[in-house]
């Protein structure tokens, strides 16, 4: 009788088995029999060992090996169970796993199907914590430059903790005592499987809120948990929690455990509080102290304002004593203004008279353009005469020198010398003509300039603007209306010619019988049609010559007065 493969505990027959009559099994039948035997005998085992060769497949399954100093046991954790583990496996980690043994017929290997996993011993946890701390520190997550300032008085405070523990009650009680603020609670597990993922998700969820959304975004976060063992606080040592806190844009206050407890979140957070109650104290100031400080600052400000007012008033009074009476100063300035107002008309008359006197004096010193033109013309004639004489003298001298030179020469030499002399005479004549032409042009330009100057000084330009020059029958200028005699004829020279008029009876007009009397108006009667400037003027008797006439009597330039 052979042994039943499906009953490993069946008795073995005492009689020797005849190999020749032993039944034959396929490899698959034998492998399946071994699989059922192992799974029935080891359906629940608890194994301790060091993780080696850990890897996560694309399907989500995890494969690893547990080893000690003598043996190796392969392990597998299916995807559905891998997400429920309380930690992330790492090579070198000493763990205790629970599960069932099974075989893998494809390779004739046996393995453990892992259902739970935990770190074996506190020493191993501390070693793992130290390795994670070094890893995160090397990435710069613990640098002080990354720490964000905690707001002085936040409007909204976000709390990540368990909703049923004493931690949330302690935090709310302390906030109510110090400075009541709006609080948003994100309930999470703080221990066990899935706690680390929930804490990380809560931190990221608060950061995803909009600042002005229906649920306001907190100004500061508090991640809190009560005290416990290292295993109880291990969720806050997970790398996923540490990275979520480090990436938070909202300042984070860590308050995990008691004052002596230290977790990875304490190193990456912006501020560490020894207890959850201490976190509430660091989040908000004391409202009563702020009110007292504001009242004290208000009293100091009021005293400073009163003191400043007294100082400014004293300084103003001191300055006022150094100033004069404004009313008296205004009266003095008004009197000075009246004095100047009285003097201004007289000063204007005096200035006008002085300007007129200076103008008359300057016009007396001014040389008449006609005289200047006459002088230039005379100088030009004298220069032409001297030039003509010089040319004749030069020709005579050249002829004399030529005669003397040709007196003892042969005819051929004389002809050559005569030709040379003729060429020199022609050259000198050409140069002389050029010099004369240049001199004449230069003098003509000067004469033209003086002519333009004379034209600009001419009083006829003023007549073109609507003025007129009045002369009596003798050609004398009439400068005052009182000098007009009624019935007498006068010449009015205007811009377009000369007109003969006869004075009638009027104001400031002398009657024919009494030249000293005055009338009411100056009436003129035109006795002839106006003529142009080139028309013949009526014959005028020459005025009697005066001895040593002064420049003021020289009317060659004309006068507007």
Protein Blocks (a to p, Z undefined) as FASTA:
>chain_A
ZZdfklmkbccdfbdcdfklpccddfklmmmmmmmmmmmmmmbccdddddehiacdfkop
acdddddfkbccdddddfklmmmpcbdcdehiacdddddddddfknopacdddfbdcdeh
jklmmmmmmmmmmmmmmnopmgfklpccddfbdfbdcddddfkbmklmmmmmmmmmmogc
ddddddddfedehklmmmmmmmmmmmmpcfklmbdcdfbdcdddddddfklmmmmmpfkl
mmmmmmpmbdcdddehjfklccfklmmmmbdcfbfklmmmmmpccfklmmmmmmmmmmmm
mmmmmmmmmmmmmmmmmmmmmpccfklmmmmmmmmmmmmmmmmmmmmmmmmmmmmmmmmm
mmmmpccfklmmmmmmmmmmmmmmmmmmmmmmmmmmmmmmmmmmmmmpcfklmmmmmmmm
mmmmmmmmmmmmmmmmmmmmmmmmmmmmmmmmmmmmpmklmmmnopacdddfkopacfbf
klpcghiacddddfkbccdddddddehiacfklmkbccfbdcdddfbdcddfkbccdddd
dddddehiafklpcknopaZZ
